[in-house]
């Protein structure tokens, strides 16, 4: 594991092989205490394992440098989109989305709260970025809570207490709250006013983390509500929910789920009017939610047609950290040193490709090529051809050892290496683990805390 920049794996394995059963029991006891205190830390039930990653200082330093540069490149994509018709056409936005991305959110940096989902590669490139997640990433509160929970497990604390660890910003809810306040104060031009915050969630689909935010904001003296965007009133200068003025909106509806709400444009129009007239501070911006959130952005950054929009240094970085990606459309591209038709690439290299919809949630819009028989894969490609989909190179997920509950047996599980970014700056790591190649908590996945050495 040293090749990944992960430390103390042998120490962890030695410790956990002897005390695995005890560690699982300790976790169950702590989970029970959390339930009794209503200290929620997960959006869906999943098994929490006695498993942590320890990142060495070199990998952390590399990660900060790369992730912050990459986020600046995404901001540049938004700037280019505003002026360049060819770029606008590439993203295939419909009429409503085109109108939304023209709205000036009232703050300079358009991507304020995001999370890169990556896989460690163990070679000259420390990781490959699979998705940008610039709409409304989960884990901004619960990641820190899981880190605190695992620190309380006596068996794991034997390892952690002997290490000098970085206090990452993501460990505290203050990082998320502070970024929202920072955006709002930039929007207002003053630091004096505290906003009333609406957390957007559709009826019947309110996530536990969104509900938890109510209490978190309250701890910092901030009033907040969970609101369905179809239930606002707009009075010209004020956006109201249940008769109460709202100043800032944390739009916690993933773009994939927000788009269907726009089909009934009348019901959501008061909210959209308030955004367009800057009666509210809306985070993340529609530019972040529609342009850089789109999987087409990954293909855009890979396209030779748009390289002139980026410096040589930026182009080198993109080649360094992004897997090969291409829009699902007619044309040719270089793949493994061969100039081929995109359809040829899709069919000939099925086992090394992934098909992704522009917007999806929980991996529902992701199809791993080798998971389907060739005839089903071809049918899927033909159905999606010319629509907002991309082909992306399949990056094999790295694996970690996870102890069994009984005995000294271990299993290998796939894991992700997620990077939280607030206000353009790195905030800390997250990680999902799973037996599946699609790593998602709603598809059988779990979480493992990631700690960094100083």
Secondary structure, DSSP 8 states (H G I E B T S, - for coil): -GGGTB--HHHHHHHHHHHHHHHHHHHHHHHHHHHHTT----SS-----S-EEEE-HHHHHHHHHHHHHHHHHHHHHHHHHHH-HHHHHHTT--HHHHHHTTS--SSS-S--EEEEEEEE-SSSSSEEEEE---S--S-TTHHHHHHHHHHT-HHHHHHHTTS-B---GGGSTHHHHHHHHHHHHHHHT-SS----EEEE--TT---HHHHHHHHHHHHTT--EEEE-GGGEEE-SS-EEETTEEE-EEEE-S-HHHHHHHTTSHHHHHHHHHHHHTTSSEEES-HHIIIIISSTHHHHHHH-GGGGGGS-HHHHHHHHHHB--EEESSSSEEEETTEEEEHHHHHHHTGGGEEEEESS-STTTTEEEGGGS-HHHHHHHHHHHTTSSEEEEE----EEEEEE-SSTT-EEEEEE-EEEEEETTEEEEEE-EEESSSS--GGGT-EE-EEEEB-
